[in-house]
Amino acid sequence: MGHTSRREFLRQGSLGTAGFLFASGLLNSSFAGTLSPRVPAALGGSPLWADSHWIKWPMWVQAEDEKVLMDSVRSGVWSRAKLVDEFESKWAEAIGTKRCLTVVNGTNALITAINQLDIGAGDEVITTPYTFIASVQAILANNAMPVFADIDPATYQIDPAKLESKITKRTKAILVVHILGLPADMDRIMSIAQKHNLAVIEDACQAHLAEYDGKKVGSIGKAGCFSFQNSKNLPIGEGGAIVSNDERFIDNCFAAHNLGYAYGTSTGAVAGDSFMRASKIRLTEYQAAIGLAQLKRVEEQTNTRHENAAYLSSMLKDIDGVRPIKLYDKVTRGAYHLYSFRYHPESFKGLSRQKFLEALRKEGLPCSGGYKVMHTQEFMRNTFASRVYKSFYSKKMLDFEDYKQRNSCPENEALCKDAVWLTQNVLLGSRKDMEGIADAVRNISRNADKI
């Protein structure tokens, strides 16, 4: 891909990519022709795809991407300056918010946003159990208590119907996670938050340019947080961002990411004394240069993933034992950092999910089983044993066995047992690839008793 121009790559859409990808060598010629019943790779047949078939991620177009990066390196201006400012301005514009602040990663974006909403020891934050560990660690880093509301089994998102019952006098915020890059039910969540005077923080770390009712996720709540880690749809290696329409909030976040020195509307003078306990988690110029290069492609890639995901779901939904993830009616675009469906072994002659995943991998399709149950893990128990938690929470609240029972989420536990994930770069393939994925699943189903 290094020698393929961005213009040539983006000129093809998700509905007609195969010819370009075959010609450019991005699509292995082993997957060509009409699909038909065949011996699956798990039983000795030829794999549908070679290991090198899928678009390499992260993508780097050497001819177009390297100038701004090399210029930034050669300038010797490596700490945050004009390039970071430019990236922040463009990301705020892309999301539709007034402001953006970059930080070193998505985890610190969440930690900082929670902290600057004055959430800390003794407070509770309601969130989803189906998420990456960083969502929960960010709450714990502020000495707050994570409270889990179960998921909608069709969308995998936090279920608003189960959210309100979790609210107590300690609740300060709802941390909504648009997991897998798909928007949560924001109308109902915002209504509940307004009713109870709660802040809404959107963990959009996997949801770059996803849209709910025509609005980008991250722009709906008080703050939105993004990750630019290497696997993300906009990859920098490491990096993160906080977006908001609240000028004072972002100014305070800026101070918090720069050792507490005042900025904009925040208290004190910029050159004066630090006015808050803070850290230093600033992005560098060369990271921003990489981000600016990736930003040129993310809109087109997001459309491709969304369209390919819809096409793939239209085929998988007709396979017995496979239930593709659904979108809420008001979702106008999914980012699909991960594509997922639920797998039911009983419809595959009892073939376990592990064996099913192994059979897909033998076809050359990258896949996994996704998340494990979060709230029962040892990092939670160890946090509750810390001095600060013992100082601010009752013995009953810190009883780990009781906590696990109070936060039991049966729908999440079931999903953790039957989900199947495909990585986002798979959705940058052709329509023929999507047909091949459906064909591979059908073929495994037909031969499940032999695998």
PyMOL commands that set and color helices and strands:
alter all, ss='L'
color gray80, all
select helices_A, chain A and resi 6-11+18-24+41-43+62-75+82-95+106-115+133-141+160-162+164-166+179-181+186-195+247-256+285-316+345-348+353-362+378-384+387-392+400-406+410-418+424-428+431-446
alter helices_A, ss='H'
color red, helices_A
select strands_A, chain A and resi 99-103+124-127+145-148+171-177+199-203+211-212+215-216+223-227+240-244+322-324+331-333+338-343+367-368+419-423
alter strands_A, ss='S'
color yellow, strands_A
deselect
rebuild
show_as cartoon
